[in-house]
């Protein structure tokens, strides 16, 4: 600081730095031990009162009793916080740091400090509404403190905050605005958690519930929850809350017909209900899709539709994560030590492996959808779908058992024509011929595409992205799924790079590095795609040489 002396001369006086005290390992251990004793005592009191009130279902506590019980639980959360901070303190040794995980303390905190009282309050609604709102607000603030100060378990705190948001959403049936706010809050935290732990299927199940009434998003999240390394088994039952109303002849009248047709096709595959309607449903969807692609003008809707449809179809080909899936058995390592590139033998299906009914139907839907999309050469609306499918095929190309299931009917000729159409405006051929993943040269940090975030965590992307591809923490959560103009060129380049990688095998696609043209191995040189109607294979889709015409997106203000 500066001060003026006699004569107007300024002088500087240094402020002494505040003294800091170091904490020894012994002191930390003592704090953790003492805190744990205090924690057990506070936890016992909370459990005793909650259990007593739970057994007296007709007893309605008054406001004073509720407030006392809320204070007890907030005290327990405060003690838990002290325990976590002390055990994760910078000087703490590894033994101390492991204590919370070893004894599942985060789960214990949630169960006895928050969840038990929330459930008690929920079962006393509507009388307990005001106190339940108060407790949700208080615990949300406390969990954000945990999130800021105990980063070692931030993915757990994110999920807790998402769960609290769902409770807040569930009690606000009479206040639509408050319900929407809580839904947004819950979705935000689940998305953050899934970004941190992308292989955890439980988080996508929660997001599927929050996606209502968006049928396409619900299907994408439910199927993804079943096709990640840690699938969420409860999704197998709850996904029927999406399918049942649509499979009901009187259902889904309020929704977009193309979304209904698509979800219905998956519903029939998944449930085996109405199997006689599957073929007609697929044909109906494919006919609608052609017009839908041309009419979609909003970039976010276009990109979201593309990757949701593609990912859902790929999950269908995996029989929605069922163990008897031919493809899944081929690409999933049997043991952790076998999860290397050297174990390609795992991809060889045994002679007894036969596709099940779900996989056969999923293949028909996959081929029909791809046939419609790939016929629209030069249409940027189709690129998000094509990108996802190329990533899927690229992964399967390493496993002969998986590829043998789809290689005979996949529209390789249409893919080659799409790739050649993209090459018309592309000049950096060395980039797609290089083995290295094509990064954006002018970007200081990785900028993933929206469908990159959508695919993150799925079983078939583990070898696609560079290890640091999702490391850019300067991208806001709200921006991750936004489409910007420059992404179209990045997407085209990525698709071309994938085409070159697949062509390297010499089994399905070919690529001439001199003429820079893609072709098809003779055995797969066909443009006929199952699932497309005769009209779609006719003059409206093909020119006089039998090749697809280059599509020009129609202009429309109707963003369906």
N, C-alpha and C positions, 0 to 999 in steps of 0.2 A: 504494500500500500504506500501511497505518497502523502507527504505532509509538507506544509510551508513553514519555514523558520523565519526568524527576524531577517529582514533584508530581502524577503521574497524568494529566497533560494529553496528549491524543492529537494527533498531527500527521500530515499526509499528505505522503508523499514520492513524487514522480512518477517513473515508470520511463521511461527514455529509449527512444524507439522504435528498433527495429533498423534499421540502415542498409540501404537497398536500392540496388543498382547497376543503372542502365539499360544496355541492350544496344543497340549501334548497328546500323544496317543492314549495314555492312561486316562487323561481327563475326558477324552471323547468316549472311551469305553464306559467310564463311570456314568456319563450323561445318558448314553444309550440304555444302559442297564436300569438306571433310575427312571428314565422316561417309560421304559417298557412296563415296569411295575405299576406306574401311574396309569398307563394305558389299559392294562388288564383290569384295574379297579374301575375305571370309568366305563369300559366296555361292558363289564358285568352289570353295572347299574342300568345302562341303556337296555341291555338284553332282558333284564328282569322286568322292567316296566313295560316294554313292548310285548313281551310274551304274555304278561298278565292281562294287558288290554286286548290282545289278540284272542285270548281265550274267552273274553267277555264280549261277545259280538254285539250284544244289545246295549252295552254301556257306552254312553256318549260323553267323553271328557269335556269339561268346560274350557273356555278360552285360556284361563289361567293354567290349567293342567297341560294344555297343548304347549303353551309358551315355555313352561318348565321343562317339558320333554324335549322341545327344540333346543333349549339352552344346553341340556345335557349332551345332546348329540353334537352340537357345535363345539363343546368342550372336548369331546372325544376327537373330533377332527383336528382341533388345535394341537392336542397331544400327539396325534399321528404325524402331524406336520413337523413337530419338533424331532420326533424319532427319525423321520426321513432325512431332514436337513442334517442332523448329527451324524447319521450313518453314511451320508454321501458328502460330508465335509471334505475339502481338498486334502487335508493331512490324513484322512482316514485310510487305514490299510485295506487290502483286498478282502480280508475276512469280514471287516465291518461293512464294507460296501455290498457284500453278498447277502447280508442278513435279510433285507427286505424281500429279495427274490427267494431265498432259501425257505423262508417261512410264509411266503405268499401274502405279505403284508398289504400290498395294494388291494388285493381281492378282499382281504379281511376288513380293511378300511371301508370299502364300498358296501360290503354286506351288512356290517353292524353299525357303521357310522351314517349311512345314507339310505340304502335300499330298504332296510327293514322298517324304518319310520315312514318312508314314502308309501310303501304298501299299506301300512296301517292307516295313514291319512287317506289314501285312495279308497279303502274299504269303508271309510266313514263319510265319504262325500254324500250329499253336498254340504253337510254341516261343517266339514273341515276345510272347505275350499280356501278361505282366507289364510288359514295357517299353512296349508299346503303351498300356496303361492309364496308365502313368506319363506318357508323352508327351502323351496327351490331357488329363490333369489339368493338366500344366504349361502347355500351350498355351492351354487354356481360361482359366486365371488370367491369362496374358499378354494374351489378346484382351480380357478384361474391363478390363484396364489401358488398352489402346488405346481401348476404348469410353468410358471415363471421361475420358481426357486428350486425345483427338483427335476431338472431336465432328464435325468437318467431314466425316468419312467413317463416321459411326456406322451408317448403313444397311448398309455393307459389313461392318463388324465384327459387326453383328447376324447377318448371313447366315453369316459365318465361324463364329460361336458355334453357330448352328443346325447347320451342317455337322459341326462337332466332336461335337455331341450325337448326330447320326446315326451317326457312327463308333463312339461309345461304345455306342450301342444295338445296333449290328450285332455287336459282339464279345461281348455278354453273353447268349448263348443258354442258358447253364447257370444263370444267376442271374436269375430272372424279376423280382425286385424291383429289381435294378440296371438291368435293361432298361427297366422302366417309368419309373424315375427319369430315365434318359437321354432316353427318348421325350418325357417332360414338359418337360425342359430344352430339347430341340431344338424342340419345338412352340412353346414360349414365345418363343424368339428369332426364329423364322420369322414368328410373328404380329406381333411388334414391328417386324420389318423390313417386312412387308407393310403395316402401318399407316403406316410412314414412306414407303414407295414403293409405293402401292397399284396402280399400273399395270403392275407387273413380274410377268409370268405365271410366271416361273421359281419364285417363292416359293410360289405356290399349288400348283404341281406337287409341291414338297417336302412341303407340308402334306397333299396327297392321299395321298402315300406313308405319312405318319405317321398318317393317319386310319383305317387298317386296324384292326379289321375292320368299321368303320361304313360300310356300303355307301352310304348317302345322303350322308354327308359326303364320301366319296371322289369320288362323282359330281359333287357341287357344286364341289369344289376343282379337279378335272380340267377340267370344262367352263369354269370361270372362268378357268383358266390359258390357255385358248384364245380368250377373248372380252374381253380387256383390250387397251389400246392397244399393249402390248408382249407379244404372245402368245409362249408357250414351245413351239417346234415339237416338241420331244422328247415332249411330252405326247400327241401324235398316236399315238405308238407305245406309250407306257407305259400309256395308258388301257385298252388291250386286256388288261392284267393284271387289270383289274376286270371287263371284259366276258366274256372267254373262259371262266372257270369257270362263269358263269351261263348262257351260251349253250350250254355243254356239257350235254346232257340229264341227266347224272348229277351236275351241280354244284349248289352253293348250297342243299343240303338243310338246312344248319345255320342258315340265316339267316331273319329274319322274312319271311314270304311276301309282304307288301305291298312291302317294300323290294326284294325280288328281282324282283317283277313290274315295278316302276317302272324299275329299272336295266336289266332285260332289254329293255324297250321302247326305251330309249335305246341299248342295245347293238345292237339290230337296225337302228335308224336309222343309227347311226354306221358300222357295219361292213358293212351290207347282207347279213349272214348271217341265215338263217331268215326271209326276208321274208314267207313265207306265214303265219307265226305272229304277225305284228305286230298285226293287227286283234284277234285273240283276246287277246293279251297286254294291249292297251290296255283292252279291255272288262273283263278280269279285274282289272286295277289299279283301274279306276273303281268297280267293285262293292265291292272291299275298302276303298276310300278312305272311302266313306260311313260305314261302321262304325268305321273307324280314327279319324276325326275326333272322333266322339262319345266314344270310349274313352280318348282321350289326356287325362290329368288333370294331369300335371306340366308346369308352365309352360315350363321350358327345352326339354323335348322337343317341346312343342306349337309353340313359336316356331321352333325349329330345323327341324322337319319342314316347316313352312310356307314358310320362305324358301329352304330347300334345294330343295324340289320346284319352287317358282316360278322360281328363278334357273336351275335346270337346264333347265326347259322353255323359258325365254326364250333360253338359249344354243342350244338345239335349233333354235329358229326362226331363229337366225343361222347355221344350218348348221355349228355348232361352230367358227365363225371362218373357214370356208372362203371363199376369194376370190369364188367364184361365187354366194354368197348374195345373193338379191334384196334383202332388208332391209339387209344389211350394206353393200352397194354404195350403197344409198340414203342411209344415215345417216352413213357414214364420209366425211369430207372428203378430196378428192383431193390437195390441197396444203395446207400449213400455213396459208398466207394466206387459204384459203377456209374456215377453221374458225370462221366467225362466223355469227350469226343471219341475216345478210343473204343467205346462200348457200342459201336454201331450194330453189333450183332443183336443187341436187345430189340432193334427195330425190325427184325425178321419175324414175321408172323409164322406160327406153326401151321402145319397142314390142317390141323383141326380147327383153326380160328375161322369163324364164319361171322359175317356182319349180322347183328340182330335186327329186329323189325324197326327199331328206332333209327338205327344208322342207315338203313336202306331208304327210309322215308326222308331222313335228313339230307341224304345225298341228292335225292330228287329235288328238294327245296333249294339246296345249295346250287345245283346246276341250273335250275330254272331262273333263280335270281341272277346268277352270274351271266347267263345267256342274255337277259334283258339289259343288264348294266353294260356289259362289254361291247354290245352292238352300237352303243352311242359313242363313236370315236370322236375325240376332241372335246367332249363335254366335261368341263371342270367339275360339274356336280357329281360325277361318278368316281372321281379320284380318291376320296376318303375310303369308299368301299373297296376299290381296287388295291389301295395300299394295304389295308388290313388283310385281304385275301392273299396278297403276294407274300406278306410276312408269314402267314399260316403255311402256305405252300413251301416257302423257303425252309421252314423248320422241318416239315414233313419230308422234304427231299433228302434228308439225312438218314431216313429210316425206310428201308425198302418195304417192310411189312405195312407201314402206314400208307405209303404211296400206292401200293398195289391195289388198295381199296378204291382210290379215286382217279388214278392216272388214265384209265381207259375211257372215262366219260367227261373229264374236265376239258373245257373248251380252250385247248392250247392255241389253236389257230386264231381265235378271237383275241387271246392275250397277246400274241405276237403282233397282230394288227394294231392293237391299242398301243403297244410299246413303240412301234414304228411311227404311229401318229404323234406320239410325244416327242420323238426324235426330230420331227420336222422343224421344231423351233429350239433345238438343243445343240450346242456346239462344244461343250466341255467334255468331249468323249473320254478323255483320260481319267476323269473323275469317276465315271461309272465303271470303267474297266479296272480301276484300282481295287485291291482287296479290302482296303480300309474303308470304314464307314464314312459316307460323304457328309462332312460337317459344313456348316455355313461359314464361309471364309471371313466374312465381314463382321460376324457376331463375336463379341469378346467372350461370351459364355454361351453354353448350349441353350437353344430355344426350341424345346420339343413342340411337335404339332399336337393339336387337340386329341387326335386319335392315339398319339403316343401315350398320353396320360390315361386314356381309356383302356389301352391294351396292357399297361403296366401291371405286372403281377401274374398275368395269365401263363398257363403252362407252356405255351409255344413261343414266348418272347425272351426266354432267359439267355439265349445266345445272340440275340439281335442287337440290342443296344450296347454302346460302350458303357463302362462302369460308371463314368461321371456324367452320363447323359441327363440325369435328372438332378444334378447338383446345383443348378442355378437357383439360389434362394431369393433372388431379386424379383422373381415372377410372383405377383400376388395370386392368391388362391382364386380370386374371381377372374383372373386373366388367363388361367391355364387352358380353358376351353374356348377362348375367343379366337376367331379366325381373322388374320390380317392379310393384306394383299400379297405380301412377299411369300406367304406360305405356299401358295400354289406352285411356284417354281421349285421350292424345296421339296414339295411332295412329288412333283414330276421326277425330279432327279433321284429321289429315294426309290421310286417305283422302277425306274430304269436300272438303277444299281442292283436292285433285287432280281430283275430280269437277267442281268449279266451273271449274277451269282448262280441262279438256277441253271442257266445255259452252260455254265462251266462243267456240269455233270455230263453233258452230252446225251442225256436220256430223253428229254422232252422238248426243250427249247434249244435253238441255236442262235449264235450271235457272230456276225462277220465283222471283225475289227477293222477291215479295210473299207468296206462299203457302209459300215455302221447300220446294219439292218438285222432285225431279228427274223428267225424262221422257226419251223417246227420239224422235229424228227419225223421221218416218213410215217411211222406207225401211228402218229397222233395228228396227222394233217387232215382235220375235219372241222367244219364250221357248224355242224348240226349239234344242237345242244338240247338235251332232254329238258322238258319243262316249258319250253317256248311253244306257243300255239302255232298252227299252220300259217295264220296271218302274219305273225311276227317273223316267220322264216321266209315270208314272201317278198313281194316287190317293195313293200313299205320299209323293209329292213335291209334288203340286199340290192346290189346293183346288178347289171347284166352279166358280170363276171362271177357272181356268187359271193362277192365280198360285202361286208357291211358298209353302209354309207356313213359319212362323217356327219354326226348330228349337230344341229345348231339349237342351243337351248331356247325354248320359247319364252317370250316375255309375258309376265303375268303379275298382277298385284296380289294374287291369292296365294299366300304362303302356307300351303298345306304340306 
